[in-house]
Amino acid sequence: MSQRYEYNVGLRVHHPSMDPRVISHRLRMRADISWRVGEPRATPTGTPLSGTRADSYWSKTITPGWVRVPAGRAAADTLTRLMRRLRPHGSFLKRLRIGGGRVEIWLSSYSATNYAFVFTPSLIASLSALACELIVDVYPYKQRG
């Protein structure tokens, strides 16, 4: 299947109270963006906003920016590798969910032509086994970043 699209993959965790440093430690990954419940809100550039954070948040970009297909690996292959990387942390991910959190795998993509993603039953089963949500975010043009 030779389709032309670009994509990126991110891992995001929301939790009502967990310190993002604990998430980094347990997943053995450093967050690109994180905050803890109760911290003052601010824009990405640091400009203060009113109020405080309603929950804790942890986010990591998995791909090195936007990946072009077919020159790069297919998006499903990247998701499969990510799920293998997360498998040893399955009990932690399930506890996050039981504790009121969410683990989200974001697949963002764009193309000027029609394209499709094919997710194997084993990939879908691994998402379920690790209590991860898959969010497919499709754009008609390339996003910044």
C-alpha positions in Angstrom: 0.0 0.0 0.0 1.8 3.1 -1.2 -0.1 6.0 0.2 1.2 9.5 0.7 0.6 11.1 4.1 2.5 12.5 7.0 1.9 11.7 10.6 3.2 12.0 14.1 2.5 10.0 17.3 2.2 11.3 20.8 1.6 9.7 24.2 -0.5 11.7 26.7 -1.6 11.0 30.3 -4.2 12.8 32.3 -4.7 12.1 36.0 -6.7 13.8 38.7 -3.7 14.0 41.1 -0.6 12.1 40.1 2.7 14.0 40.0 4.0 14.0 36.4 7.5 13.2 37.7 6.1 9.8 38.9 4.7 9.2 35.3 8.1 10.0 33.8 9.9 7.7 36.3 7.5 4.8 35.9 7.4 5.0 32.1 11.2 5.7 31.8 10.4 8.6 29.5 10.9 12.4 29.9 7.8 14.5 29.2 7.9 17.2 26.6 5.1 19.0 28.4 3.7 18.4 31.9 1.9 20.1 34.8 0.5 19.1 38.1 -3.0 19.6 39.4 -3.3 22.9 41.3 -0.4 24.6 39.5 -1.1 28.1 38.1 -2.3 28.0 34.4 -0.1 29.5 31.7 0.2 29.7 27.9 2.9 27.6 26.2 5.1 30.7 26.2 4.7 31.1 29.9 2.2 34.0 30.0 0.1 33.6 33.1 -3.6 32.7 32.8 -6.3 32.9 35.4 -7.0 29.8 37.5 -5.1 26.7 38.3 -4.7 23.3 36.5 -7.7 21.1 37.1 -5.7 17.8 36.6 -2.2 16.5 36.1 -1.0 16.2 32.5 2.0 14.5 30.9 2.8 14.5 27.2 5.6 13.0 25.0 6.0 13.2 21.3 7.1 9.7 20.1 8.0 10.4 16.5 10.8 12.8 15.5 8.3 15.4 14.2 6.2 14.7 11.2 7.0 11.4 9.4 6.4 11.1 5.6 5.0 7.9 4.2 6.2 5.9 2.3 9.7 7.3 2.9 9.2 6.7 6.7 7.7 3.8 8.5 3.9 3.3 8.4 1.9 4.8 11.2 0.7 1.4 12.4 4.3 0.2 12.7 5.1 3.2 14.9 2.1 2.4 17.1 3.1 -1.2 17.3 6.6 -0.3 18.5 5.1 2.1 21.0 2.9 -0.6 22.4 5.8 -2.9 22.8 7.7 -0.2 24.6 4.7 0.3 27.0 4.0 -3.4 27.6 6.4 -3.7 30.6 4.5 -0.8 32.2 1.1 -2.4 31.7 0.2 -2.7 35.4 1.1 0.9 36.0 -1.0 2.1 33.0 -4.0 0.1 34.3 -3.6 1.6 37.8 -3.6 5.0 36.2 -7.0 4.3 34.6 -8.4 2.7 37.7 -7.3 5.9 39.6 -9.4 8.1 37.3 -6.7 8.8 34.7 -6.5 8.4 30.9 -3.7 7.2 28.7 -4.1 8.5 25.2 -2.1 7.5 22.1 -2.5 10.4 19.6 -2.0 9.7 15.9 -2.1 13.0 14.0 -1.9 12.9 10.2 -2.5 14.9 7.1 -2.5 14.5 3.3 -3.7 16.2 0.2 -5.0 12.8 -1.1 -7.1 10.0 0.3 -5.4 7.5 2.6 -6.2 4.9 5.1 -4.8 3.4 8.3 -4.9 -0.4 8.8 -4.7 -1.5 12.4 -4.1 -5.2 13.0 -6.1 -7.2 15.5 -2.9 -7.6 17.6 -2.3 -3.8 17.7 -6.0 -3.2 18.7 -5.7 -6.0 21.4 -2.5 -4.4 22.8 -4.2 -1.0 23.1 -7.0 -2.6 25.0 -4.7 -4.8 27.2 -2.8 -1.7 28.3 -6.0 0.4 28.8 -4.9 3.0 26.2 -7.3 5.1 24.1 -6.3 5.6 20.4 -7.2 9.1 19.1 -6.8 9.6 15.3 -6.6 13.3 14.5 -6.8 14.0 10.7 -6.0 17.3 9.1 -6.4 18.5 5.5 -3.0 20.3 5.7 0.3 20.1 7.7 0.2 21.4 11.3 2.9 23.5 12.8 5.7 21.6 14.7 
